[in-house]
Amino acid sequence: MSTNGSNGFEPRLIGFLCRWCSYNGADLAGTSRLKYPPNMVPIKTNCSGRIDATHILKALKEGADGVLIAGCHPGDCHYINGNYRTAGRFPLTQKLLEQLGLEHGRVRLEWVSAAEGDKFARVVTEFTEQIRALGPLGWSAQFVDESVAAPAAEKEAVPA
C-alpha cells in the first residue's frame, strides 16, 4: 500500500463480509471497476451473525487499524435472523472496545446487498479516511512487547 500524507500512515483494515450479500457487493464493486482504496482485506463469512467480539479483538491484536462488519440488510438474511443478532450484539461490542480504550470509530457495521457495489466502494472509502484520521492503533506492537516480556519474567520466577 502506498503512503499518504506527511506521516506516511496507511490504515490496515479487515472486512468481515457476509458471503451472500456484502461479499458479492464487494465483487460487484470490483467487476464494475469502481475506485476505492485497497486498504481492506476481505474475509468471507457465512453470515455477519457469526462475527463476535473475539474476531474483532483478534483482528486488532494482529495489526488491523480498523474492522468493518458488513452483512445483508435486515430482513434479507439467508439465515433468517443472523443480521439481527449482529445488530443486537454490536452496541455491546462497542462498549467492550470502549472499556479497552479503543476509539469509537475503529469498528463499523454496515448493511450492503449484492447489488450495492457502489455503496460498498463508498463505505470502504469513508472508513479508510476515518481510520486514517484516527491514526495507527498500534495494538499489535503492544501485544508483541508483552508476549516477549512475559516468558522472560516467567523464567526468572522459576527456581532452578
Sequence and secondary structure as in RCSB ss.txt:
>XXXX:A:sequence
MSTNGSNGFEPRLIGFLCRWCSYNGADLAGTSRLKYPPNMVPIKTNCSGRIDATHILKALKEGADGVLIAGCHPG
DCHYINGNYRTAGRFPLTQKLLEQLGLEHGRVRLEWVSAAEGDKFARVVTEFTEQIRALGPLGWSAQFVDESVAA
PAAEKEAVPA
>XXXX:A:secstr
    TTTT    EEEEEETTTHHHHHHHHHHTT    TTEEEEEES GGG  HHHHHHHHHTT SEEEEEE  TT
  TTSSHHHHHHHHHHHHHHHHHHTT  GGGEEEEE  TT HHHHHHHHHHHHHHHHHH    HHHHHHHHHHHH
HHHHHHHS  
